[in-house]
């Protein structure tokens, strides 16, 4: 009996001793998006080994402290000393060595498997490496280097941006073909909040691209998920604070022509919540007269895990942006290197000033393993004033709305699953726009012109509603079929608040309020995807999208009539593509061929007086179409990818775009001199001509390198062929090639992360442009610096 009691006591003591041994709990995540890494290798004190589970979690017993080594294919190995504490969960964030195409997850999909290989569409995700290859301050640097088929331009150092996707991205302009003053046709989001307003216009002057960690681009009509997105969609995401880790960081960058950027970042991560506060100041003196830029940004991102079913994501952003304009250069100025600018712009103190606040709160609720809902409520308010050669404009838009999406997934059979997205996006904008004339300041004739008269005062209310559903049926042998439809409608109300000045009389025929609506714009999608041997896939897709007229399009201002016959533009795309990871996951590629047709393009017709000697007015009508055929190729090869060798990563990359874009049945009416030298209506037929504003051939290539000692760098080359910038094909830009490079050193010393780098753009001193104005002669070019320009910076982060 005594032996039995001693045995029981021994077992109880051993159990008690074991129960008191602290358990260290950890989680391994991707540093960029905090996604868990399943299968990461954990080595404890150079002996014991573990792997993380499907949630990226692991645990082990310890008594004091331990040295742990964490490695995962494609990520930088982490070595860290930890202290045992059973009440705390450690979070270890690994930095990707390079983007692995097949495992990249995207958001723009109805497929339960969000891997890029499962998507029957051209979707490009620019990770943090791609976003930071240059200064990391300008989105056009990242897009123009990394994304075939997409180009981005800007009017100023940090404003007036426009994005062109597969030949579309601009609205109606001077020749009815393009618009050089705002972005239309591309839907843009930041942290799930629409940047594009309720009319479909996207102003990006107030966006802090320097704090964007990754960008996802969907190329082609995307109405089945995003409403009025005739050209494509861009989803941007700010960096979020990792869980269970807090840090403070200071970043500083300086460059040629007075470029300066400072960023202060506070990151607080708890077990169930995280908060990141980011303040950035950015300045630029300009390399041309009157091109100074000043910007201040504040971004606050919060994430809160309320329970197993509910979570909240919040965003608040404020910006104060001011960019000077010196106008477009004529052909003669540009070719003679005369960058003095346009005197009319400078005399009017041409500028773009935007003060804006954006906010959004997203709530996710998981009803069960099959159904969840994410609803985001958002609002933005802007105060904008800008001046140009034509005068001064004030605009104060208020946008607000919601986007609510149900995600559903049902296992129908062992190898058959149905997953879908159903939702609504609604947005309304109330805006007041004032237009002023400008003239000389009599008290200071040598100074800038000033506002002298009120020309217009318009109040607009625009509302957009989009209902959508898209489903993916996953079938045996790795086939999948995607089908869906989005239905959108837009209403516009425009009130002329100067109506009473000249129209308050009984016989007046001019209306005070103009209204119109565009309904039942149905955008279907149908696609088939086949995954090949787990390393590649091929797809065929058909998609449709629309762009409705904006408020300025619906009114014939001279007569006061409503332009009721104007139809929304329609885009239809057929695409065949393949993407994959070959040669033992070293060679990543995407290849797409497509035919996109944009119909009912806006053009203009003129109305002459009875004797045909003068133009009375012009207005918009639906003209011809664009027939855009193209090929896009992306390649990336991991020549070296090692966790232990002196070179961690050596990765060359290249992409190529061929664009055969032409006008079809496209005519434009303009005023010119007839045979008797009188003003007459002349008809220009552009049918069969190459689309203006798109380079037929674009090629980018470069290489990234990362070493064990901390040295890293990249060099890349950008080539653009000549392109027409008038629709008659007579005027063309010159082809050019740019060489850019960056070299840095980063090191982790205990709790401090240190990063120092230098770089150079336009190393060969090539003349090129930031923007070319389409069909606006004699004005044509916004030039870029034609001398080599430098930049360098230091980033320091302390983790506590």
Phi, psi and omega in degrees: 000318180299321180294325179294317179296317179297322180295316179297318179296322179296317180296317180297319179296318179296318179296318180296319179297319180293319183296332182275351180289122183298144176253118176275124180251134181221164178218135181251127183227163172287129184295333185283317185231008177064018178285141182292147179251105179278133177090011176292143182271131179242122176247125186250122179051039176062019181223290186291138181238143177222168171228150180283152179276191184294342177262010181076015188260156174205164176205155175202161181274140176204162185247331184226284179212169181206149172264122180241143178239124184242127180225149179205137184302129179089002182232156177289132179292138182246128176241123187209145174268132182233156179250135186289128179202106186292345182271357185238141172254119178281141175242124182247117182260119180263140179270131179294137172289322180192161179292127175260110191304312186294335184258357178294131179260141181241162181260332186278071184202152171260000181280135177299322175276110186270009177300143182301328181293341181271357187262126179273056184199163175274100179237127178243131176246116178271114181277185184296329177297313180292324181291332187251016182298326177254228179289334184080010184260343188233125183295330181295329176300316182288316183293312185292343178263327193250345191239105175293143177086000181229135176229152181223136179232165176215144182281328183233185181302320184218034182204174179065035185285146174225142180240131179244120179246115177051042174092000178231142177172355182237158181264213183275140181223206188295332178246020179070013187245322184209166177233131184262012190236348175206163181263128178225155176092339179251126179269131184234138179231149172231116182053038179083001182256128179296129168274327177292133184278181186293343176273345183099015179260135181244117174251124186248007183303329187262010181268131178272089180293338180293341180256005178277126184268330176205155184225133180245128185238124175256123185260124178111168180308131188226038184289342183287344177235340189230013175074232186279076180230078186288331184256330182155186185222142175236119177251118178251150181222131175281158175297143176245156180284132176294152178288150174057026178216134177237145182204161172229138185224147175229128179236144179216135179224138174228157181201182180298156177060032174077019178292130177214140176214127173237140180225128175245128188227128175244124182239124180234115181240121175255189182290324183237010181205159176210153181217132176232127178242128186229125174239130179230138174240132185225135180218158182201130181277333179098145176261357175234161176301141173060050178225032180287151180221136177222133182214144172229134183231142170228127178231133178231119179241131179230145177224130186225118177268101187283317175197192183294341184253338190235141174212157180233139170237132182233151177215137173221126180226140176228142178215150174227109190237136177217121179232125175280151176239139173247013173086174180271143177276148172286168177302317182296317178299313184297315184287338178262009180062030177269098184259028182289341176097184181264116184301328180293321177295312184295321180295328178272012182050051184302135184196169172227117180240128181225121171246124190216151172227134179232142180213149177202150175225126181245131181243126178248130179232125180259102182296315177199191183290347184256335189227135173215160179226137172236121180239127181241124174256135187218159177203150175214146177227134181231148171234110187240137168222137178212153177228153178212195180297333184271349181143199186239142178225132171250138178217134180231087179270144172238118179247141175205154182173195180212156171226119183236127186229129171260126174254133185227146179212130182224128176274106184274332180201170182308327181237021180229125179225141177245123179230146184206164176235131175226133183191186180218144169231126181230137182212140176230144178232130170247127185217147171239130183236127180244132177246135184233149167272159182228149178206177184296147175276112185295338179272351180206076186295337180275348183273193180289153171294160181232166176293132182234338183207150176267119183264324184208152176214103185237137173248126182237145172232119181236137180224138180232136177229132178227128176246135187213152171211137180215135186230147175235126177256111179272125188244169176300162180060027173062034169268151172213147179236130180243134178213146179186176178205143172239139180239123185238155173213151180223140174235144183228133175231125183236125179246126177272105184275002170257010183306319186292341183293323184229000186238001183278072181210152188300323185276003183296137177253353184275132184275155178273327183235135179237135181223147175202160179216154179230120190236163172054045174275093185273129184237094180276163172218143173215132184208152176233135179231138177231119177273135187247109172054033176067358185239352182206166177210159176226150184211160173224129184221152175228128183215158184226147175209164183228159166224118180276158176298153174266174188300325182289346181274338191273351185247130169271097194298327184292318183264343184079011180273153176275131182277075189287340185276358184283125180259155174296147172288149183232134177243133179231130185229135171242127187223139174236130184206170176212152178209152182182177180232108187245178177052058179058045176068018181266325182258117178250139183212155165223142179219130180219138169239142187210161171225111180246129181242124177254117185252166179057036179299142181287135173219178185235146172235152183253153176241120181265163175286167185306327182271001179059039180248352181204154177272125177280313179189172175227158178208169185271145170221168173278123183259232184271215185218169174247132177248102188250111176248140182200169177225136180228132182227135175231135179225140175215130186232124176276090178295322176223130173216101188224141177270342185238340183286170180297329178252115178287320185212132169226109190225103171282152179215158178202151172215152187220137178230130172241124184239121174246081186252127183223155172280144177231127179049045187248116179235149180225133177265134177220168179264131178211183180270127179277191183295335178261015178064026176255159177298128181220160174275119177251145182249121174260128179253114183264004185305131180086350179282155177290141180297129179286143174093006179230126176285126181299327181232127176229133181221131176229141178210151179189184179212138175251144178221142178218135184239163180295327183284349177114348177288139176213165179180176176203157171220138180214153184236134179240126179241135175231126177287171175297151179216148177284143174236010163234145189291344176280354178079003184285318184261127182225149174283166172273147173293150178209161175224138181242143175240125180230153181209157179211139179225132182217172177219127177231149184208142174254119180239095183064242181269003184250128172257130185236135180217125178228139184209159172223156180203168179215139176246150180054056184299328183271001178066048183270141172279127177208182188235149169277332181200146173239127180277125185273131175056043181226037177296145013278348180282139186216311196246138160253104187281160171254165179302132181261004172253158175302137177230147191244160172207159178199157183201166177227130176238132179229130178230132177248123181257130182226000000 
